[in-house]
Amino acid sequence: MNRFVVCDPARCIGCGACLVTCSESHRKRWMRPAARLSLAKTRTVTAAVTCHQCEGAPCMAVCPEEAITLRRDHVHIDEELCTGCLLCALACPFGAVYPSAPSDAPAKATPYGRASSTRSSGLLRQKETGRYASVVACDLCAKVPGGPRCIVSCPTKALSLVDECTLTHLVRDRRLEAIEKAGVAMRGAKEAEREVPAHHGAASAARADDNAAAELTEGLDAAWRPHASWHEEGEGQ
């Protein structure tokens, strides 16, 4: 499994420092000055979306120009071969392939309009209409000393580089946490079950008291009826 950059939504504040740093670090090395990641935002959560450096990369499989290859541990896009058709962006399960800035080279670029199908929804809807000569994706800053600059620039340390060993430990910790939560829930359910008979007993006692009161009322009514009839007869005379 290849290494890739992940984001912890609990720490991400959506400041965009990773986007600026990514774009600038590639520009300084005469590469396309476009961010290789994006920010997904909701009302309550923000998180960076990055390439997972898939070993059987769908983007590489659908590229008609064979412009996408896997070099060592990262995806590489040959900008000289890419025509900007965006098939790779549609095939990426993580939405981590991005059109670069609009190009003025119509001989090479492929026209691109607003997304209309369900498969092209999401991040592609946010892109500017125009002609795109190439796409970009995270290359783990392969040509930049020190590794991915987005990780270094993040003020809240929300970004990190993970590998198979890191993910194994993360999965183990998540499972242990889930087991612990399940145990707490089961203990709470058992305590609730023990409390239920007491409530049922109290309810049964209350119903018994109500029945006794009803029987007493009926007895008093029955005892009073003869006297009531005698009283009515006396008044009639």
Secondary structure, 3 states (H helix, E strand, C coil): CCCEEEECCCCCCCCCHHHHHHHHHHHCCCCCCCCCCEEEECCCCEEEECCCCCCCCHHHHHCCCCCEEEECCEEEECCCCCCCCCHHHHHCCCCCCEECCECCCCCCCEEECCCCCHHHCHHHHHCCCEEECCEECCCCCCCCCCCCHHHHHCCCCCEEEECHHHHHHHHHHHHHHHHHHHHHHHHHHHHHHHHHHHHHHHHHHHHHHHHHHHHHHHHHHHHHHHHHHHHHHHHHC
